[in-house]
Amino acid sequence: MNKVLGSLVNACCGLQYCFKTQRNMAIHSMIGIVVLALGVFLNIPLYDMLFLLAAIILVLVAEAFNTSVEKTIDLYTKERNSLAQIAKDVAAGAVLLTTFFAILVGLVILGPPLWVIIRNLLFN
């Protein structure tokens, strides 16, 4: 049981590190909170909220893996290395892809009810 608890503590420490030191992790988290709050405000159905939550979590997971890749490379070398740069760029690209996916999910789910509100404000 101590090994399981130790693993859980280590995982929490890793997440804490990401949230404390990675600006993009904080940005993605805050946007995620705003999106979820907007979903609640718009009375989005639970199953759609789960899609929003999954997309948000996916971005945070990608950001955590990106941090892991960057720190591992930094441990290996501080010198400029084209392969190290490619690895860092690919990891950042994975975050970008998941972010685009999350934006698409958000637009599909939140777009129609937001459009109704905007249309009513503009044309009524």
C-alpha positions as CSV (number, residue, x, y, z in Angstrom):
1,M,0.0,0.0,0.0
2,N,2.9,2.4,0.7
3,K,4.1,2.0,-2.9
4,V,0.7,2.9,-4.2
5,L,0.5,5.9,-1.9
6,G,4.0,7.0,-2.9
7,S,3.1,6.8,-6.6
8,L,0.1,8.9,-6.0
9,V,2.1,11.5,-4.1
10,N,4.7,11.6,-6.9
11,A,2.0,12.0,-9.5
12,C,0.5,14.9,-7.5
13,C,3.9,16.5,-7.2
14,G,4.4,16.3,-10.9
15,L,1.1,18.0,-11.6
16,Q,1.8,20.6,-8.9
17,Y,5.1,21.3,-10.7
18,C,3.3,21.7,-14.0
19,F,0.7,24.1,-12.6
20,K,3.3,26.2,-10.7
21,T,6.0,26.5,-13.4
22,Q,4.3,26.1,-16.8
23,R,2.5,29.3,-17.9
24,N,0.6,27.4,-20.6
25,M,-0.7,24.9,-18.1
26,A,-2.2,27.8,-16.1
27,I,-3.6,29.4,-19.3
28,H,-5.2,26.2,-20.5
29,S,-6.6,25.5,-17.0
30,M,-8.2,29.0,-16.7
31,I,-9.7,28.7,-20.2
32,G,-11.0,25.3,-19.3
33,I,-12.7,26.6,-16.2
34,V,-14.3,29.5,-18.2
35,V,-15.5,27.0,-20.8
36,L,-17.0,24.7,-18.2
37,A,-18.7,27.7,-16.4
38,L,-20.1,28.8,-19.7
39,G,-21.4,25.4,-20.3
40,V,-23.2,25.4,-16.9
41,F,-24.5,28.9,-17.6
42,L,-25.9,27.8,-21.0
43,N,-27.5,24.6,-19.5
44,I,-25.5,22.4,-21.8
45,P,-26.6,18.7,-21.4
46,L,-24.4,16.5,-19.2
47,Y,-23.1,14.3,-22.1
48,D,-22.0,17.4,-23.9
49,M,-20.3,18.7,-20.8
50,L,-18.4,15.4,-20.6
51,F,-17.1,16.1,-24.1
52,L,-16.0,19.5,-23.1
53,L,-14.3,18.2,-20.0
54,A,-12.6,15.4,-22.0
55,A,-11.2,17.9,-24.5
56,I,-10.0,20.2,-21.6
57,I,-8.3,17.3,-19.8
58,L,-6.7,16.1,-23.1
59,V,-5.1,19.5,-23.5
60,L,-3.8,19.4,-19.9
61,V,-2.4,15.9,-20.4
62,A,-0.7,16.9,-23.6
63,E,0.8,19.9,-21.8
64,A,2.1,17.6,-19.0
65,F,3.7,15.3,-21.5
66,N,5.2,18.3,-23.2
67,T,6.8,19.5,-19.9
68,S,8.1,16.0,-19.3
69,V,9.7,15.8,-22.7
70,E,11.3,19.3,-22.3
71,K,12.7,18.5,-18.9
72,T,14.0,15.2,-20.0
73,I,15.8,16.8,-22.9
74,D,17.1,19.6,-20.6
75,L,18.5,16.9,-18.3
76,Y,20.3,15.3,-21.2
77,T,21.8,18.4,-22.8
78,K,21.9,22.1,-22.4
79,E,23.6,22.6,-25.7
80,R,21.7,23.4,-28.9
81,N,21.0,20.1,-30.7
82,S,18.8,19.7,-33.7
83,L,17.3,16.4,-32.6
84,A,16.5,17.8,-29.1
85,Q,14.8,20.8,-30.8
86,I,12.8,18.5,-33.0
87,A,11.6,16.5,-30.0
88,K,10.6,19.7,-28.1
89,D,8.9,21.0,-31.2
90,V,6.9,17.8,-31.8
91,A,5.8,17.7,-28.2
92,A,4.7,21.3,-28.4
93,G,2.9,20.4,-31.7
94,A,1.0,17.7,-29.9
95,V,-0.3,20.3,-27.4
96,L,-1.3,22.5,-30.4
97,L,-3.2,19.7,-32.0
98,T,-5.1,18.9,-28.8
99,T,-5.8,22.6,-28.4
100,F,-7.3,22.8,-31.9
101,F,-9.4,19.7,-31.1
102,A,-10.6,21.3,-27.8
103,I,-11.5,24.5,-29.7
104,L,-13.5,22.5,-32.3
105,V,-15.3,20.6,-29.5
106,G,-16.1,23.9,-27.8
107,L,-17.4,25.5,-31.0
108,V,-19.6,22.5,-31.8
109,I,-21.1,22.4,-28.4
110,L,-21.2,26.0,-27.2
111,G,-21.5,27.7,-30.6
112,P,-25.2,27.1,-31.3
113,P,-26.5,28.3,-28.0
114,L,-24.1,31.3,-28.0
115,W,-25.2,32.1,-31.5
116,V,-28.9,32.2,-30.4
117,I,-27.9,34.6,-27.6
118,I,-25.9,36.9,-29.9
119,R,-28.6,36.8,-32.6
120,N,-31.2,37.8,-30.0
121,L,-29.1,40.6,-28.6
122,L,-28.4,42.0,-32.1
123,F,-31.7,41.6,-33.8
124,N,-34.3,42.0,-31.1
